[in-house]
Amino acid sequence: MKVLLAIATAGLLLFGVARWSDGPLGIVAGGPLTSGPLLASEGVDFSFAADLDTIEFQLIEPPRSRKTWVILHDGSLFVPAGFMNLPIWKKWPHEASKDGRAIVRIEGIRYPIQLKRVEDRKTWQRVGLLAAHKYNLEAADFGADPSAEDWDRFWVFKLSPRPMD
């Protein structure tokens, strides 16, 4: 019983600390991204991020940050959102669909961006296959089959420049 209480307390402490931190703590969502210069995203060539495994991003509302995979396709950055069939686990994609205003932090620099869910199945499928290749995953799990089931289970967001507030 004491072990379970200690584990529960440690978990609550981790999540509490993460909410007040500058960025995510591993896979735990963190607080707003506050450190690093904030630069305009218009005209930035983000191809330098092609080889990065992850980037950090924060929705403006609610202001929580997380780490995510990043894919470069046709000169634009995309972030995948898998496991959409677990709504308790994945809230940010639904929040981003409502209000995609966000900030990304890439190599210590913050940029205002707009997240927009990819509705084009060809782009969705291509980004999914690129993600599968980049992260050594089964292509079938990331958009290889543009069936309705995959479409609902695996989302893709395009990151577009957004004016500085």
Secondary structure, DSSP 4 states (H G I P E B T S, - for coil): -HHHHHHHHHHHHHHHHHHHSSS-BTTB-BS---SS-B---TT--GGGGTT-SEEEEEESSS--EEEEE-EEETTEEEEEE--TT-TTT--HHHHHHH--EEEEEETTEEEEEEEEE---HHHHHHHHHHHHHHTT--GGGTTSS--HHHHHH-EEEEEEE----
